[in-house]
Amino acid sequence: MSTPYDEQNPRGADSYGDPNQDHIPGQGGDGAGNQQSSYSAYPQGGGYPQGGGYVSSAAPRSYLQGAPVGFTDAARGAFGNIFTYRGRASRSAFWWFVLLEIIAYLIVGFVSNRSTVAGVILDIVVGIPMVLTGISLAVRRLHDADHSGWWWWIGLVPFVGWIVLLVFYLLPGTPGRNRYNFIG
């Protein structure tokens, strides 16, 4: 066999391009370059298991498994799981609920400017459930990106905490199962 810069092979071509060579290392035959046994661990038929694939086997099936949802399903799923800190939340579930929070807080703020009593009542009736739901949803969103829910507390660090959380919230979820999958 020749090396790329051998005197007999001045153009730098390796032995794979030599038409007179009748043995390519790793492709069977005899000699010192036989590596066929190292390739026998690969399954016949392309190296990937039959059936499935990324889309069909890794797609989440339910809300708490990180399935993508629309606006109404995100709101329904979030309020249906106010105190659920297990499982995962997709980016769509999280960001649709953030939009709902913004709309709700704008309405509560508008009402509070018109009437203090109605504003306080709305803060209690709407604000407290929204905060509790937002925290549990944020923890599940962190789980979807394969981070511990305890990272939520970094948001309380001045100046940089919210940036770290924003990056975590924007990260795509881990495909398939991770350590925070919730079956139930």
Secondary structure, DSSP 8 states (H G I E B T S, - for coil): ---TT-TT-TT---GGG-TT----TTSSSSSTT--HHHHTTS-SSSSS-SS--HHHHH---STTBT----HHHHHHHHHHTTT--SSB--HHHHHHHHHHHHHHHHHHHHHHHH-HHHHHHHIIIIIHHHHHHHHHHHHHHHHHTT--GGGGGGGGSTTTHHHHHHHHHHS---SS--TT----
